[in-house]
Amino acid sequence: MTTVLKLGGSVITDKSSPETLDETNLDRAVDVVANHDEPLVLVHGGGSFGHHHASQHGLSDTVGSHDPAAALAVHDAMGELNDAVVDALNERGVPALPIHPLSAGARDDAGDLSLATGSVETLLAEGFMPVVQADVIAHASRGVTIVSGDELVAVLAECVDADRVGLCSAVPGVFDADGDVIDRIESFDAVADALGGSDATDVTGGMSTKVRTLLDMDAPAWVFGIDGLEGFLDEESPGTRVG
């Protein structure tokens, strides 16, 4: 069984403080992932590393820049976070290797993403764990824009024919209008009124974007908090099932 798992930036970093890890959550998440013995592609968001610099430079998934300093600020910060995740996994005996989308993909004029996924597929087949970061990416007519972890999850889930997709978030699932976790979402219209954006700086959209992305995928997906991570990898159904 092949799984694509995203660790949200809001889980493994302190999004209220620039370039600050949440070391407790990172250690906890990595401990759980290290005990998983099936093929897994790991994606992580930007949190206080990427989003902070993207916001400073006015970058988003649609608004770009031709300033190399802006691109490098985001990319270098995301590389630092990626290094922290990869190092933590290797310290626990997981053969994790980094994947940087800036060197592997682009958007066309319409904003559609293409990603060279051969390295991810081959690394996975050879027993490695690819660790893919949110990043800046070349964008036709716009210089560079942001590619989010959620968007990468969708592309990677298709390329590795994932059986399950999980988004480990700062919340225990998708909330309804009363603040209760929704058990399952099968259409966006059914939950549109209840969904909103992130309270912290986030240049790639909030829960609404996540749900739309997951509904477009073929593989079943779940949104859950860190308390549900172990259960998800044990093939349970924590949080909210989407699709």
GUGURO-225517 format. One record per residue: residue in one letter; x, y, z of N, C-alpha, C, CB in turn; residue number from 1. Coordinates in steps of 0.05 Angstrom, whole numbers, plus 5000, padded with zeros to 4 digits. Glycine has a CB too. Example, Ala and Ser with C-alpha at 12.3 -4.5 7.8 and 13.67 -1.06 7.14 Angstrom:
  residuo  n_xx  n_yy  n_zz  ca_xx  ca_yy  ca_zz  c_xx  c_yy  c_zz  cb_xx  cb_yy  cb_zz  num
        A  5264  4886  5156   5246   4910   5156  5264  4934  5156   5226   4911   5181    1
        S  5257  4955  5142   5273   4979   5143  5258  5001  5157   5282   4988   5114    2
end
This chain:
  residuo  n_xx  n_yy  n_zz  ca_xx  ca_yy  ca_zz  c_xx  c_yy  c_zz  cb_xx  cb_yy  cb_zz  num
        M  5017  4976  5000   5000   5000   5000  5018  5025  5000   4981   5000   5025    1
        T  5013  5042  4981   5028   5067   4979  5012  5091  4990   5037   5072   4950    2
        T  5025  5106  5006   5012   5129   5019  5027  5155  5012   5012   5125   5050    3
        V  5012  5176  5008   5023   5203   5006  5013  5218  5031   5014   5218   4980    4
        L  5032  5228  5046   5026   5242   5071  5037  5270  5071   5036   5226   5096    5
        K  5021  5289  5078   5031   5317   5081  5031  5324  5111   5013   5336   5065    6
        L  5054  5334  5120   5055   5346   5146  5052  5376  5142   5083   5339   5160    7
        G  5031  5387  5152   5025   5415   5149  5046  5433  5162   4998   5422   5160    8
        G  5051  5455  5149   5070   5474   5161  5061  5484  5188   5074   5498   5143    9
        S  5035  5484  5192   5024   5493   5218  5028  5472  5240   4995   5499   5216   10
        V  5035  5447  5232   5040   5426   5251  5070  5426  5259   5033   5399   5238   11
        I  5088  5428  5240   5116   5424   5247  5132  5450  5251   5130   5409   5225   12
        T  5118  5473  5247   5130   5499   5254  5111  5516  5271   5138   5514   5228   13
        D  5122  5536  5283   5106   5556   5297  5101  5579  5277   5121   5567   5323   14
        K  5077  5579  5265   5071   5598   5244  5069  5627  5253   5046   5590   5230   15
        S  5069  5631  5280   5068   5659   5290  5096  5670  5293   5053   5660   5316   16
        S  5117  5654  5289   5144   5663   5294  5161  5655  5270   5156   5652   5320   17
        P  5172  5674  5255   5187   5667   5230  5209  5647  5234   5199   5693   5218   18
        E  5210  5627  5216   5231   5607   5215  5236  5593  5242   5257   5620   5205   19
        T  5214  5584  5254   5215   5571   5279  5202  5544  5278   5202   5588   5301   20
        L  5217  5523  5284   5206   5496   5285  5189  5492  5310   5229   5475   5284   21
        D  5169  5475  5307   5155   5464   5330  5168  5437  5335   5123   5461   5326   22
        E  5190  5437  5350   5206   5413   5353  5191  5390  5366   5231   5419   5369   23
        T  5173  5396  5384   5157   5375   5396  5140  5360  5376   5140   5386   5419   24
        N  5126  5375  5360   5108   5363   5340  5125  5349  5318   5090   5384   5327   25
        L  5147  5361  5309   5163   5349   5289  5174  5322  5299   5187   5367   5281   26
        D  5184  5321  5323   5194   5296   5334  5172  5276  5336   5207   5301   5362   27
        R  5149  5284  5345   5127   5266   5348  5118  5255  5321   5103   5280   5361   28
        A  5116  5272  5301   5108   5263   5274  5128  5244  5262   5103   5287   5256   29
        V  5154  5251  5264   5175   5235   5253  5176  5208  5266   5202   5249   5254   30
        D  5172  5207  5292   5172   5181   5306  5150  5163  5295   5167   5185   5337   31
        V  5127  5174  5290   5105   5158   5278  5111  5148  5250   5078   5174   5278   32
        V  5121  5167  5234   5128   5160   5206  5150  5138  5205   5137   5185   5191   33
        A  5169  5140  5223   5191   5121   5224  5182  5093  5230   5212   5130   5244   34
        N  5159  5090  5242   5149   5063   5249  5131  5052  5227   5133   5064   5275   35
        H  5127  5067  5205   5111   5058   5183  5128  5043  5163   5096   5082   5169   36
        D  5121  5019  5156   5138   5002   5140  5128  4998  5111   5142   4976   5153   37
        E  5109  5014  5102   5099   5012   5075  5110  5036  5059   5068   5011   5074   38
        P  5110  5035  5032   5120   5058   5016  5104  5083  5023   5117   5052   4987   39
        L  5120  5105  5026   5107   5130   5034  5123  5154  5021   5107   5134   5065   40
        V  5108  5172  5009   5119   5197   5000  5110  5219  5020   5109   5204   4970   41
        L  5129  5233  5030   5124   5254   5050  5126  5281  5037   5143   5251   5074   42
        V  5106  5298  5042   5105   5326   5033  5103  5343  5057   5082   5331   5012   43
        H  5116  5366  5057   5112   5384   5080  5107  5413  5070   5136   5384   5099   44
        G  5090  5427  5085   5083   5454   5078  5105  5474  5087   5057   5462   5091   45
        G  5099  5499  5083   5119   5520   5088  5120  5531  5117   5115   5542   5070   46
        G  5096  5532  5129   5095   5542   5156  5108  5569  5159   5107   5523   5175   47
        S  5122  5573  5181   5135   5599   5187  5161  5603  5171   5141   5601   5216   48
        F  5169  5583  5155   5193   5585   5139  5185  5597  5111   5206   5558   5135   49
        G  5170  5583  5096   5163   5593   5069  5143  5615  5069   5153   5571   5053   50
        H  5121  5612  5084   5099   5632   5083  5108  5660  5092   5076   5623   5100   51
        H  5126  5661  5111   5136   5687   5121  5149  5702  5099   5155   5683   5145   52
        H  5167  5690  5084   5182   5703   5063  5164  5708  5039   5206   5687   5055   53
        A  5146  5689  5033   5128   5693   5010  5110  5718  5015   5111   5668   5006   54
        S  5100  5720  5040   5083   5743   5046  5099  5769  5045   5072   5740   5074   55
        Q  5124  5769  5054   5140   5793   5053  5145  5803  5024   5167   5788   5066   56
        H  5147  5784  5006   5153   5791   4978  5128  5791  4960   5173   5771   4967   57
        G  5105  5787  4972   5080   5789   4957  5076  5765  4938   5080   5814   4941   58
        L  5088  5743  4944   5085   5719   4927  5061  5702  4937   5110   5703   4927   59
        S  5048  5690  4918   5027   5670   4924  5027  5649  4902   4998   5683   4927   60
        D  5007  5632  4901   5006   5612   4879  4997  5625  4853   4987   5590   4887   61
        T  4987  5649  4853   4979   5663   4829  4995  5689  4824   4950   5669   4830   62
        V  5005  5702  4845   5020   5727   4842  5050  5720  4842   5012   5747   4865   63
        G  5064  5728  4821   5092   5720   4818  5111  5743  4821   5096   5707   4792   64
        S  5137  5737  4817   5158   5757   4818  5180  5749  4800   5168   5760   4848   65
        H  5194  5769  4789   5218   5765   4773  5243  5772  4789   5217   5781   4747   66
        D  5240  5776  4815   5262   5784   4832  5276  5759  4843   5252   5802   4855   67
        P  5301  5753  4835   5314   5729   4845  5317  5729  4876   5341   5726   4833   68
        A  5319  5753  4888   5322   5754   4917  5296  5743  4930   5327   5782   4926   69
        A  5273  5749  4919   5248   5739   4930  5246  5709  4927   5224   5752   4915   70
        A  5254  5699  4904   5253   5670   4900  5272  5655  4918   5260   5663   4871   71
        L  5296  5666  4921   5316   5653   4939  5308  5654  4968   5343   5666   4934   72
        A  5295  5676  4976   5287   5678   5004  5268  5656  5012   5274   5705   5010   73
        V  5249  5651  4994   5230   5629   4999  5243  5602  4996   5205   5631   4980   74
        H  5257  5598  4974   5269   5572   4969  5290  5564  4990   5283   5572   4942   75
        D  5306  5583  4998   5327   5577   5019  5314  5570  5046   5346   5600   5022   76
        A  5293  5585  5053   5280   5580   5078  5266  5552  5077   5259   5601   5084   77
        M  5254  5546  5055   5242   5519   5052  5262  5497  5052   5225   5518   5027   78
        G  5286  5503  5041   5307   5483   5042  5317  5478  5070   5331   5492   5025   79
        E  5317  5499  5086   5325   5495   5114  5305  5477  5129   5327   5523   5128   80
        L  5279  5482  5124   5258   5466   5136  5260  5437  5126   5230   5477   5131   81
        N  5264  5434  5100   5266   5407   5088  5290  5392  5100   5269   5409   5058   82
        D  5312  5406  5104   5335   5393   5117  5329  5383  5145   5359   5413   5118   83
        A  5313  5399  5160   5306   5391   5187  5290  5366  5187   5292   5414   5201   84
        V  5270  5364  5168   5253   5341   5167  5269  5316  5158   5230   5346   5147   85
        V  5285  5319  5137   5301   5297   5126  5321  5287  5147   5316   5305   5100   86
        D  5334  5306  5161   5354   5298   5181  5340  5283  5204   5368   5323   5192   87
        A  5317  5293  5212   5303   5279   5234  5295  5251  5227   5278   5295   5242   88
        L  5287  5247  5202   5279   5220   5193  5304  5202  5191   5266   5222   5165   89
        N  5326  5212  5180   5350   5195   5178  5361  5188  5206   5371   5210   5162   90
        E  5358  5206  5225   5367   5200   5252  5352  5176  5264   5364   5224   5270   91
        R  5328  5171  5253   5312   5149   5263  5314  5124  5244   5283   5157   5266   92
        G  5333  5125  5226   5337   5102   5208  5320  5102  5183   5333   5078   5223   93
        V  5306  5124  5178   5290   5125   5154  5307  5135  5130   5264   5143   5158   94
        P  5308  5121  5108   5324   5130   5085  5311  5152  5069   5330   5106   5066   95
        A  5309  5176  5082   5295   5198   5070  5314  5215  5053   5282   5216   5091   96
        L  5304  5225  5030   5319   5242   5012  5302  5265  5003   5330   5226   4988   97
        P  5314  5289  4999   5298   5313   4993  5291  5316  4963   5314   5338   5002   98
        I  5268  5327  4958   5260   5335   4931  5252  5364  4932   5235   5316   4922   99
        H  5264  5380  4913   5259   5409   4912  5244  5416  4886   5286   5425   4915  100
        P  5219  5423  4887   5203   5428   4863  5214  5450  4845   5175   5435   4870  101
        L  5229  5469  4856   5240   5491   4839  5257  5479  4817   5257   5510   4856  102
        S  5270  5457  4822   5287   5444   4802  5273  5423  4785   5311   5432   4815  103
        A  5247  5419  4791   5233   5396   4779  5207  5402  4766   5229   5375   4799  104
        G  5199  5428  4765   5173   5433   4754  5169  5462  4744   5152   5427   4775  105
        A  5145  5467  4734   5138   5494   4724  5108  5496  4720   5153   5499   4697  106
        R  5099  5521  4719   5071   5526   4712  5071  5538  4684   5057   5545   4733  107
        D  5050  5532  4669   5046   5545   4643  5031  5571  4646   5032   5526   4623  108
        D  5024  5584  4623   5010   5610   4625  4983  5608  4639   5006   5620   4597  109
        A  4971  5584  4637   4945   5581   4650  4947  5574  4679   4929   5559   4636  110
        G  4972  5571  4689   4976   5564   4717  4976  5534  4723   4955   5577   4733  111
        D  4974  5518  4702   4974   5489   4706  5002  5479  4713   4963   5474   4682  112
        L  5004  5462  4732   5030   5452   4742  5039  5427  4728   5028   5447   4772  113
        S  5064  5427  4719   5077   5402   4710  5100  5397  4728   5086   5404   4680  114
        L  5104  5372  4736   5125   5364   4755  5138  5339  4745   5114   5360   4783  115
        A  5165  5340  4743   5180   5316   4735  5181  5297  4759   5209   5323   4725  116
        T  5165  5276  4758   5161   5259   4782  5178  5233  4780   5132   5252   4785  117
        G  5194  5231  4759   5209   5206   4756  5227  5200  4780   5225   5207   4731  118
        S  5239  5221  4791   5257   5217   4814  5242  5207  4838   5272   5243   4821  119
        V  5218  5217  4842   5201   5208   4865  5194  5179  4861   5176   5226   4867  120
        E  5185  5172  4837   5176   5145   4832  5200  5125  4835   5164   5142   4804  121
        T  5223  5133  4825   5246   5115   4826  5257  5112  4854   5268   5124   4807  122
        L  5259  5135  4869   5268   5133   4896  5249  5116  4913   5269   5161   4908  123
        L  5223  5118  4909   5204   5102   4924  5208  5073  4917   5175   5111   4917  124
        A  5211  5066  4892   5215   5039   4884  5241  5027  4894   5215   5037   4853  125
        E  5261  5044  4899   5287   5035   4909  5289  5035  4940   5309   5052   4898  126
        G  5266  5039  4953   5265   5037   4982  5271  5063  4997   5284   5017   4990  127
        F  5273  5085  4983   5277   5111   4997  5250  5124  5003   5294   5129   4980  128
        M  5250  5144  5021   5227   5160   5026  5231  5188  5014   5221   5161   5056  129
        P  5219  5195  4992   5221   5222   4982  5208  5242  5000   5209   5224   4953  130
        V  5221  5264  5006   5210   5285   5023  5209  5310  5007   5227   5289   5049  131
        V  5185  5318  4999   5180   5339   4980  5171  5364  4994   5159   5331   4958  132
        Q  5184  5387  4989   5177   5412   5002  5159  5429  4985   5202   5427   5009  133
        A  5142  5444  4998   5129   5467   4984  5152  5486  4976   5108   5482   5002  134
        D  5148  5502  4955   5171   5516   4943  5161  5539  4926   5189   5496   4927  135
        V  5181  5553  4915   5175   5571   4892  5179  5554  4867   5194   5596   4891  136
        I  5166  5562  4845   5167   5546   4820  5165  5565  4796   5145   5525   4819  137
        A  5179  5558  4775   5178   5575   4751  5150  5576  4740   5197   5564   4729  138
        H  5141  5600  4732   5114   5605   4723  5115  5622  4698   5096   5618   4745  139
        A  5106  5611  4676   5107   5626   4650  5093  5653  4653   5094   5609   4628  140
        S  5106  5674  4645   5097   5701   4644  5095  5715  4672   5070   5702   4631  141
        R  5101  5699  4693   5099   5711   4720  5125  5708  4736   5076   5698   4735  142
        G  5146  5697  4724   5170   5693   4739  5170  5668  4756   5176   5717   4757  143
        V  5166  5671  4782   5162   5648   4800  5137  5654  4817   5187   5643   4818  144
        T  5123  5632  4823   5101   5634   4842  5105  5611  4863   5074   5630   4828  145
        I  5087  5609  4881   5088   5589   4902  5073  5564  4893   5076   5600   4929  146
        V  5086  5541  4898   5071   5515   4896  5068  5504  4924   5087   5495   4877  147
        S  5043  5499  4931   5036   5491   4958  5040  5461  4962   5008   5499   4965  148
        G  5042  5453  4987   5043   5425   4993  5018  5411  4985   5047   5421   5023  149
        D  4995  5424  4987   4970   5411   4979  4969  5405  4949   4946   5429   4987  150
        E  4979  5424  4933   4980   5420   4904  4999  5397  4897   4988   5445   4890  151
        L  5022  5396  4911   5041   5375   4906  5030  5348  4914   5067   5380   4922  152
        V  5015  5347  4935   5002   5322   4944  4985  5310  4921   4985   5326   4969  153
        A  4969  5328  4909   4951   5318   4887  4967  5307  4864   4934   5341   4878  154
        V  4988  5320  4856   5004   5311   4833  5018  5285  4840   5025   5332   4825  155
        L  5030  5284  4864   5045   5260   4872  5027  5236  4877   5061   5266   4897  156
        A  5003  5241  4888   4985   5218   4892  4978  5204  4866   4960   5228   4906  157
        E  4975  5220  4845   4969   5209   4819  4994  5194  4808   4960   5231   4799  158
        C  5017  5206  4810   5041   5194   4797  5049  5168  4810   5064   5213   4798  159
        V  5045  5165  4837   5052   5140   4850  5028  5121  4854   5065   5145   4877  160
        D  5005  5129  4843   4981   5113   4845  4975  5107  4875   4983   5087   4829  161
        A  4974  5128  4891   4971   5125   4920  4944  5111  4927   4972   5152   4933  162
        D  4946  5095  4947   4922   5082   4958  4907  5099  4978   4929   5055   4971  163
        R  4923  5116  4992   4912   5133   5013  4928  5160  5013   4912   5120   5041  164
        V  4914  5181  5020   4926   5207   5022  4918  5219  5049   4918   5226   4999  165
        G  4938  5230  5063   4932   5242   5089  4944  5270  5091   4943   5225   5111  166
        L  4928  5289  5102   4937   5315   5108  4936  5319  5138   4920   5337   5094  167
        C  4960  5319  5151   4962   5323   5179  4963  5353  5184   4987   5309   5191  168
        S  4942  5363  5197   4937   5392   5200  4939  5400  5230   4910   5399   5188  169
        A  4936  5426  5234   4936   5437   5261  4910  5433  5275   4944   5466   5261  170
        V  4890  5423  5260   4863   5419   5271  4856  5389  5268   4842   5437   5258  171
        P  4837  5379  5284   4831   5350   5283  4815  5341  5259   4817   5342   5308  172
        G  4808  5359  5241   4792   5352   5218  4780  5378  5207   4770   5332   5225  173
        V  4761  5374  5189   4747   5397   5177  4722  5403  5195   4738   5392   5148  174
        F  4720  5428  5204   4698   5435   5222  4673  5444  5206   4707   5458   5240  175
        D  4650  5437  5218   4625   5448   5207  4619  5475  5220   4601   5428   5213  176
        A  4596  5487  5214   4590   5514   5223  4588  5515  5254   4564   5523   5211  177
        D  4584  5493  5267   4582   5492   5296  4608  5485  5310   4561   5472   5305  178
        G  4629  5482  5294   4655   5476   5305  4660  5446  5311   4659   5491   5331  179
        D  4643  5429  5300   4646   5400   5303  4660  5389  5279   4619   5386   5308  180
        V  4676  5368  5283   4690   5355   5261  4670  5340  5243   4712   5336   5271  181
        I  4672  5346  5217   4655   5332   5197  4666  5305  5192   4653   5349   5171  182
        D  4650  5285  5193   4660   5257   5189  4668  5252  5161   4638   5237   5197  183
        R  4652  5261  5141   4659   5256   5113  4649  5279  5095   4648   5229   5104  184
        I  4664  5286  5076   4656   5306   5056  4657  5293  5028   4675   5331   5057  185
        E  4634  5295  5015   4633   5283   4988  4628  5304  4966   4612   5262   4986  186
        S  4621  5328  4974   4618   5350   4955  4625  5376  4969   4589   5351   4943  187
        F  4637  5395  4953   4645   5420   4965  4621  5437  4973   4662   5436   4946  188
        D  4600  5436  4957   4576   5453   4962  4564  5447  4990   4555   5449   4941  189
        A  4567  5423  4999   4555   5415   5024  4569  5428  5048   4556   5385   5027  190
        V  4594  5437  5044   4609   5448   5067  4619  5476  5061   4632   5430   5074  191
        A  4613  5487  5038   4625   5513   5030  4621  5535  5051   4613   5522   5004  192
        D  4597  5537  5063   4592   5558   5081  4608  5556  5107   4562   5559   5088  193
        A  4617  5532  5113   4631   5528   5139  4661  5532  5136   4625   5501   5149  194
        L  4671  5533  5112   4700   5533   5108  4711  5562  5106   4708   5518   5082  195
        G  4734  5566  5117   4747   5592   5116  4777  5589  5113   4741   5607   5142  196
        G  4791  5611  5116   4820   5611   5112  4835  5606  5138   4829   5638   5101  197
        S  4862  5608  5137   4879   5604   5160  4881  5629  5176   4907   5594   5151  198
        D  4883  5626  5203   4886   5649   5220  4914  5661  5218   4880   5642   5249  199
        A  4934  5644  5213   4962   5654   5210  4967  5660  5181   4982   5632   5221  200
        T  4991  5672  5177   4998   5680   5149  5000  5655  5132   5025   5695   5149  201
        D  4984  5654  5110   4983   5631   5092  4977  5642  5065   4962   5609   5101  202
        V  4996  5639  5046   4993   5651   5020  4982  5631  5000   5020   5661   5010  203
        T  4974  5607  5009   4965   5587   4991  4936  5578  4997   4983   5563   4992  204
        G  4922  5594  5013   4894   5587   5018  4891  5571  5044   4882   5572   4995  205
        G  4867  5569  5054   4862   5554   5079  4848  5528  5073   4845   5571   5097  206
        M  4831  5520  5091   4818   5494   5090  4801  5491  5065   4800   5489   5114  207
        S  4789  5513  5055   4773   5511   5031  4790  5501  5007   4762   5539   5024  208
        T  4814  5511  5004   4831   5501   4983  4839  5472  4986   4857   5518   4981  209
        K  4844  5464  5011   4851   5436   5016  4829  5418  5008   4858   5432   5046  210
        V  4804  5424  5016   4782   5407   5010  4777  5405  4980   4757   5417   5024  211
        R  4778  5427  4966   4774   5427   4937  4795  5409  4924   4776   5455   4925  212
        T  4820  5411  4932   4842   5395   4921  4837  5366  4926   4869   5404   4933  213
        L  4830  5359  4950   4826   5330   4957  4802  5318  4943   4823   5327   4987  214
        L  4781  5334  4938   4758   5323   4924  4764  5317  4895   4735   5344   4926  215
        D  4784  5330  4884   4791   5326   4856  4809  5301  4852   4806   5350   4845  216
        M  4817  5289  4874   4835   5266   4871  4819  5240  4870   4855   5265   4895  217
        D  4832  5219  4858   4820   5193   4857  4823  5178  4883   4832   5177   4834  218
        A  4845  5181  4897   4850   5166   4922  4834  5178  4944   4880   5166   4929  219
        P  4825  5161  4963   4811   5171   4987  4831  5187  5004   4799   5148   5003  220
        A  4821  5208  5016   4838   5226   5031  4826  5232  5059   4843   5252   5016  221
        W  4844  5239  5077   4835   5246   5104  4849  5271  5113   4840   5223   5124  222
        V  4835  5288  5128   4846   5311   5142  4844  5306  5172   4832   5338   5133  223
        F  4866  5308  5186   4866   5301   5214  4888  5317  5229   4870   5271   5219  224
        G  4887  5317  5255   4908   5330   5271  4930  5310  5277   4897   5341   5297  225
        I  4950  5319  5291   4973   5302   5297  4965  5278  5314   4995   5317   5310  226
        D  4944  5281  5330   4935   5258   5346  4924  5236  5329   4913   5268   5366  227
        G  4916  5242  5304   4906   5222   5286  4926  5210  5267   4883   5233   5270  228
        L  4951  5219  5269   4971   5210   5249  4977  5180  5251   4997   5226   5253  229
        E  4981  5170  5275   4987   5142   5278  4964  5125  5268   4993   5135   5307  230
        G  4939  5133  5275   4916   5118   5266  4913  5118  5236   4891   5130   5278  231
        F  4919  5141  5223   4917   5142   5194  4937  5123  5181   4923   5171   5184  232
        L  4961  5122  5191   4981   5104   5180  4975  5075  5186   5009   5111   5190  233
        D  4958  5070  5206   4949   5043   5213  4923  5036  5197   4945   5040   5243  234
        E  4917  5052  5177   4894   5049   5160  4867  5053  5174   4894   5021   5148  235
        E  4867  5069  5195   4842   5077   5208  4831  5102  5194   4847   5083   5238  236
        S  4810  5113  5204   4797   5136   5191  4794  5159  5210   4769   5127   5180  237
        P  4816  5172  5217   4814   5195   5236  4804  5220  5222   4841   5200   5248  238
        G  4795  5239  5238   4788   5265   5227  4765  5264  5207   4811   5278   5215  239
        T  4770  5277  5185   4750   5279   5163  4759  5265  5138   4744   5309   5157  240
        R  4742  5247  5129   4748   5234   5103  4737  5252  5081   4735   5205   5101  241
        V  4753  5257  5060   4745   5274   5038  4745  5257  5013   4764   5298   5035  242
        G  4722  5256  5000   4719   5239   4976  4706  5212  4981   4746   5235   4963  243
end
